[in-house]
Amino acid sequence: MMRRDQIRAREMRTPSLVDLCVQKVIDNVRYLGNVGSLDQHLLEQILPHCTADQLMHVEKSTKGRNPSPVTDKLWKKFYEKQFGTNNTNEVIKRMKKKRVNFRWMQLYEAKGKERAQAENEALDRIRQLYKKEDARKQSRQVRTCTKVPPSSKRRFWGDNGPGYNVSNVKSNIMKKAKIEFLKSHEVKNLAAMKNKSIQRNPSSSSFKKTGSISGNWFNFQRSQTYKEGI
């Protein structure tokens, strides 16, 4: 019974002042800045609760010590989370091949700037494409002309300047239409039918001509007789 009570007492023991302070710092980690005076084992409990921006602020604010022994492994996790496992493994492979070692905070910053630059360039290309498309659409729009060109007056008033005469154009069109009409198949058929009718009735045409001549002669003699009587 005593052993159980001892175990239970240990489980329910009151937290120490250090534990309370650490928990209080974790609850307010967004306000954390210079951690140069904190021990490493305390930083190992506190800093894993920081976001990438908060951890960057701690890195930039800390004076008098290098927090990278604690923060470097945290930056590696942020790098892998942000840019992927494959990219992280590729970076490790390159550093081993070239026998160099960079802090993961530096790699995280460099990769972030590279991605931001690539995104800005992509946005610039998209803007240029939109501008070209807008210019193409505007060039295809119909625009009204508010000013009359000087050469248009000469065309209507018959000056010696270059241009077309509207009346000449109309007369040429009418002549062309008349010629096409006379050459049409229907007109040729009507002419042929008329010639055939004249050939069939030659006497009627001669009678009309004779009658018209005799009638004119009779009217002439009548007028002469009237003059002599006066």
KOLTI-241132 format. One line per field, with one value per residue (C-alpha): x, y, z; residue in one letter. Coordinates in steps of 0.5 Angstrom, whole numbers, plus 2048, in hexadecimal, padded with zeros to 3 digits. Layout:
! residues N
xx = X	... $
yy = Y	... $
zz = Z	... $
residu = A	... $
! end
This chain:
! residues 230
xx = 800	806	809	802	801	808	807	801	804	80A	805	801	807	807	80A	811	812	816	810	80B	810	811	80A	809	80E	80B	804	807	80C	80A	80D	813	81A	821	822	82A	829	825	828	828	824	81E	81F	81E	817	815	817	814	80D	80F	80D	812	811	811	818	81B	819	81D	823	823	822	827	82D	833	832	831	82A	82C	82D	826	823	826	822	81C	81E	81F	818	815	819	816	80F	80F	813	812	816	819	81C	81F	822	825	828	82B	82E	831	834	837	83A	83D	83F	83C	837	832	82D	826	824	828	826	81F	820	823	81E	818	81B	81C	815	813	817	814	80D	80E	811	80B	806	80A	809	802	801	805	800	7FA	7FD	7FE	7F7	7F4	7F8	7F6	7EE	7EF	7F2	7EC	7E7	7E3	7E5	7E1	7E5	7E3	7E7	7E6	7ED	7EE	7EE	7E7	7E5	7E8	7E5	7DE	7DF	7E3	7EA	7F1	7F3	7F3	7ED	7E7	7E1	7DA	7D7	7DC	7DB	7D4	7D4	7D9	7D5	7CE	7D2	7D5	7CE	7CB	7D0	7CF	7C7	7C8	7CC	7C8	7C4	7BD	7BE	7C1	7BB	7B7	7BA	7BA	7B3	7B2	7B6	7B2	7AB	7AD	7B0	7A9	7A5	7A9	7A2	79F	7A6	7A6	79F	7A0	7A6	7A2	79C	7A0	7A3	79C	799	79F	79E	796	797	79D	798	792	797	799	792	790	795	793	78C	78F $
yy = 800	805	804	805	80C	80E	80D	811	816	817	817	81C	820	828	82B	82F	836	835	830	836	83B	837	836	83D	83F	839	83D	843	841	846	84C	848	84C	84B	845	846	845	83E	837	833	82D	833	835	82E	82E	835	836	830	833	839	83A	83C	843	843	83F	844	849	846	844	84C	84E	84A	84D	84A	843	83F	83B	837	830	830	834	830	82A	82E	832	82B	829	830	82F	828	82A	830	82E	826	820	81F	826	825	81F	822	827	822	81F	825	827	820	820	827	826	82C	82D	833	835	833	83A	83C	837	839	840	83F	83A	83F	845	840	83E	845	847	842	844	84B	849	845	84A	84F	84B	84A	851	852	84D	850	857	854	851	857	85B	856	856	85E	85E	85A	85E	863	86A	870	876	87D	880	881	880	885	881	87F	886	886	87F	883	88A	887	88B	889	885	87D	87A	877	87B	878	87A	876	870	870	871	86C	867	869	868	861	85F	861	85D	857	858	858	852	84E	848	84B	851	84D	848	84E	851	84A	84A	851	84F	849	84D	852	84D	849	850	854	857	85A	85E	860	862	866	86A	86B	86D	872	875	876	879	87E	880	881	886	88A	88B	88D	892	895	895	899	89E	89F	8A1	8A6 $
zz = 800	802	7FB	7F7	7FB	7FA	7F2	7F2	7F6	7F1	7EB	7EF	7F2	7F1	7EB	7ED	7EC	7E6	7E2	7E4	7E1	7DB	7DA	7DA	7D5	7D0	7D1	7CF	7CA	7C5	7C9	7CA	7C8	7CA	7CE	7CF	7D6	7D6	7D7	7D1	7D4	7D5	7CE	7CC	7D0	7CD	7C6	7C3	7C4	7C0	7B9	7B3	7B4	7BB	7BB	7B6	7BB	7C0	7BC	7BA	7C1	7C5	7C7	7CA	7C8	7C2	7C3	7BD	7C1	7C3	7BD	7B7	7B8	7B8	7B2	7AE	7B0	7AE	7A7	7A6	7A8	7A3	79D	79D	79F	798	798	79F	79D	797	79B	7A0	79A	797	79E	79F	797	798	79F	7A2	7A7	7A8	7AD	7AC	7AE	7A8	7A3	7A5	7A4	79D	79B	79D	799	793	793	794	78E	78A	78C	78A	783	782	784	77F	779	77B	77B	774	771	774	771	76A	76A	76C	766	761	763	763	75C	759	75C	757	758	755	751	754	74F	747	743	73E	738	739	737	730	72F	72F	72C	726	728	724	72A	72B	72C	728	725	728	721	71D	721	721	719	718	71C	718	712	714	716	710	70B	710	70F	707	707	70B	709	70A	705	700	700	6FF	6F9	6F6	6F7	6F4	6EE	6ED	6ED	6E8	6E3	6E4	6E2	6DE	6DA	6E1	6E2	6DB	6DB	6E1	6DE	6D8	6DC	6E0	6D9	6D6	6DC	6DC	6D5	6D6	6DB	6D7	6D1	6D6	6D9	6D2	6D0	6D6	6D5	6CE	6D0	6D4 $
residu = M	M	R	R	D	Q	I	R	A	R	E	M	R	T	P	S	L	V	D	L	C	V	Q	K	V	I	D	N	V	R	Y	L	G	N	V	G	S	L	D	Q	H	L	L	E	Q	I	L	P	H	C	T	A	D	Q	L	M	H	V	E	K	S	T	K	G	R	N	P	S	P	V	T	D	K	L	W	K	K	F	Y	E	K	Q	F	G	T	N	N	T	N	E	V	I	K	R	M	K	K	K	R	V	N	F	R	W	M	Q	L	Y	E	A	K	G	K	E	R	A	Q	A	E	N	E	A	L	D	R	I	R	Q	L	Y	K	K	E	D	A	R	K	Q	S	R	Q	V	R	T	C	T	K	V	P	P	S	S	K	R	R	F	W	G	D	N	G	P	G	Y	N	V	S	N	V	K	S	N	I	M	K	K	A	K	I	E	F	L	K	S	H	E	V	K	N	L	A	A	M	K	N	K	S	I	Q	R	N	P	S	S	S	S	F	K	K	T	G	S	I	S	G	N	W	F	N	F	Q	R	S	Q	T	Y	K	E	G	I $
! end
